[in-house]
Amino acid sequence: MPFRVLVYSRTTAYRHDSIPDAVAAVRDLGAAHGFEVDATEDPGVFESPLGAYGAVVFLSTSGEVLTPAGREQLTAYLRDGGGFVGVHAAACTEYDWPSYGELLGAWFDRHPAYQPGKAVVEDRGHPATRHLPAVWEFTDEWYDFRTNPRDSVRVLVSADESSYEGGGMGADHPLAWCREQGAGRVFYTALGHASEAYQDPDFRAHLLGGIRWAAGWEA
């Protein structure tokens, strides 16, 4: 196996019904593309060094999910070159830890009703987006964020708020992005609310590209 992935899906606030299907999808991607997947909701796993993992995936986590020791280990892991992937409600996580908001790029604020809409692919030079059309039609919750992360991240996909009802960020609405954290890599996608997303070939390829990039296996 070229690398291992740790999938973490602990919730202390809202819990998505899609989590089991999401974890299964990452396992399927690992089996099909040659990486090993460990899945846990035990915060104690983060209290030991994480260097065995090419990437850590926060998969619709919510609320406060790490102990103080876990926060220290995650910080050290990224500083030393680890990869971090946040999916959907990962942006609803660790509001009491300012460093997490900096790591991820932005925190969740609100979302309109689950509905179809259009995502604009701004950057197709990334493994998470190179397979996508210029305009990606999708159904999701279209997260709004407390702040616009554009100045501190590489925006890959943005939301076209004219294509759905209830958007709150306006014309500049980042939806998926990546950034560097120390020697590490961070990828985040706001999509992935429903189980149906994890059966969608384009979304699965989006997720796979983010994982492989964060783990350093894709340029």
C-alpha positions in Angstrom: 0.0 0.0 0.0 1.4 3.4 -0.9 -0.1 5.2 2.1 -2.7 4.9 4.8 -5.7 7.1 5.5 -7.3 7.8 8.9 -11.0 8.6 8.6 -12.5 10.3 11.6 -16.2 10.8 11.9 -16.8 11.7 15.6 -19.7 14.1 16.2 -20.7 16.0 19.4 -23.2 18.2 17.6 -25.3 17.5 14.5 -24.8 14.0 13.1 -25.2 13.3 9.4 -27.1 10.1 8.5 -24.7 9.8 5.5 -21.6 9.0 7.6 -21.7 5.2 7.3 -22.1 5.5 3.5 -19.4 8.1 3.4 -16.9 5.9 5.3 -17.8 3.0 3.1 -17.1 5.1 0.0 -13.6 6.0 1.3 -12.9 2.4 2.0 -14.1 1.5 -1.6 -11.8 4.2 -3.0 -8.9 2.9 -1.0 -9.5 -0.7 -2.2 -9.8 0.5 -5.8 -6.8 2.9 -5.8 -4.3 1.2 -3.5 -4.4 2.9 -0.1 -5.4 1.5 3.2 -8.2 3.0 5.3 -8.6 3.0 9.1 -11.9 4.5 10.4 -12.5 5.6 14.0 -14.6 7.8 16.2 -12.2 7.4 19.2 -10.5 10.7 20.0 -7.8 8.8 21.8 -6.3 7.8 18.4 -5.2 11.4 18.1 -3.3 11.4 21.3 -0.4 9.5 19.7 1.7 10.6 16.8 -0.1 10.4 13.4 2.9 9.9 11.2 1.8 6.5 10.0 -0.9 8.2 8.0 -0.5 9.9 4.6 -3.8 11.8 5.2 -6.3 12.3 8.0 -9.9 12.8 6.9 -12.4 14.6 9.1 -15.6 13.2 7.5 -18.6 15.3 8.6 -17.3 15.7 12.1 -19.1 18.2 14.2 -18.6 20.0 17.5 -15.6 19.5 19.7 -14.0 16.2 18.7 -10.4 16.4 19.9 -8.8 16.4 23.3 -6.1 19.0 24.1 -3.5 16.3 23.4 -5.2 15.4 20.2 -5.1 19.0 19.1 -1.3 19.1 19.8 -0.7 15.9 17.8 -2.8 17.1 14.8 -0.8 20.4 14.8 2.5 18.5 14.9 1.4 16.1 12.2 0.6 18.9 9.7 3.7 20.9 10.7 5.8 17.8 9.8 4.2 17.2 6.4 0.9 15.3 7.0 -2.2 15.7 4.9 -5.6 16.8 6.1 -8.9 16.4 4.3 -12.1 18.0 5.5 -15.5 16.9 4.1 -18.7 18.8 4.5 -19.4 19.3 8.3 -15.7 19.3 9.0 -16.3 23.0 8.8 -18.8 22.7 11.8 -16.0 21.4 14.0 -13.7 22.7 16.8 -15.2 26.2 16.9 -13.4 26.7 20.3 -10.0 26.1 18.8 -8.9 29.1 16.7 -6.0 27.1 15.1 -8.5 24.7 13.5 -10.3 27.5 11.7 -7.0 28.7 10.4 -6.0 25.2 9.3 -9.3 24.6 7.5 -9.6 28.0 6.0 -13.2 28.9 7.2 -15.9 27.8 9.5 -19.5 26.9 8.6 -22.1 29.6 9.2 -25.4 28.4 7.8 -27.0 26.6 4.8 -30.2 26.9 2.8 -32.4 23.9 2.1 -30.9 20.8 0.5 -31.5 21.4 -3.2 -30.0 21.2 -6.7 -27.6 23.9 -7.8 -24.5 24.7 -9.8 -20.9 24.7 -8.8 -18.4 26.6 -10.9 -15.1 24.9 -11.3 -12.5 27.7 -11.0 -9.3 25.6 -11.1 -9.1 22.4 -13.1 -5.4 22.0 -12.4 -6.0 20.0 -9.2 -6.6 16.3 -8.9 -9.9 17.0 -7.2 -11.3 19.0 -10.1 -9.5 18.0 -13.3 -12.3 15.5 -14.2 -15.1 18.0 -13.7 -17.1 20.1 -16.2 -16.7 23.9 -16.0 -20.2 24.0 -14.4 -21.0 21.1 -12.1 -24.6 20.4 -11.4 -25.0 18.9 -7.9 -27.5 18.6 -5.1 -26.4 19.6 -1.6 -26.8 22.1 1.2 -24.5 24.8 -0.3 -22.8 25.9 2.9 -22.2 29.5 3.7 -19.1 30.3 5.8 -18.5 32.8 8.5 -15.6 34.4 6.5 -14.6 34.2 2.8 -11.4 32.1 2.7 -10.2 33.2 -0.7 -7.3 35.4 0.5 -5.7 32.4 2.3 -6.5 29.4 0.2 -6.5 28.2 -3.4 -10.1 28.1 -4.4 -11.0 25.2 -6.6 -14.8 25.3 -6.8 -17.3 28.0 -6.0 -21.1 28.1 -5.7 -23.3 29.9 -8.2 -25.9 31.3 -5.9 -28.1 32.3 -8.8 -28.7 28.6 -9.4 -30.4 27.9 -6.0 -32.5 29.6 -3.3 -31.1 31.0 -0.1 -27.4 31.6 -0.7 -25.9 34.1 1.7 -22.3 34.9 0.5 -23.0 36.6 -2.8 -21.1 36.5 -6.0 -17.9 35.2 -4.4 -18.7 31.9 -2.6 -15.9 29.4 -2.3 -17.0 25.8 -1.9 -13.9 23.7 -2.2 -10.3 24.7 -1.7 -6.8 23.7 -0.7 -3.9 25.2 1.1 -0.6 24.5 2.8 -0.2 24.2 6.6 3.5 24.1 7.6 4.9 21.3 5.5 1.5 19.7 5.3 -1.4 20.0 2.8 -5.1 20.8 3.5 -8.0 20.1 1.2 -11.6 20.9 2.0 -14.9 20.4 0.2 -18.2 21.6 1.5 -20.1 19.0 -0.5 -21.2 15.6 0.7 -24.3 16.1 2.8 -26.4 13.1 1.6 -25.6 9.5 1.1 -26.4 9.9 -2.6 -23.2 12.1 -3.0 -21.0 9.1 -2.1 -22.4 7.1 -4.9 -21.9 9.9 -7.5 -18.9 9.1 -9.7 -17.9 12.8 -10.0 -18.1 13.4 -6.3 -16.1 10.2 -5.5 -13.4 11.3 -8.0 -13.4 14.8 -6.3 -12.9 13.2 -2.9 -10.3 10.8 -4.2 -8.3 13.6 -5.8 -8.4 15.6 -2.6 -7.2 12.6 -0.5 -4.4 11.7 -2.9 -3.3 15.3 -3.2 -3.3 15.8 0.6 -1.3 12.6 1.0 1.3 13.9 -1.5 0.6 11.3 -4.1 -0.8 13.8 -6.6 1.0 17.0 -7.6 
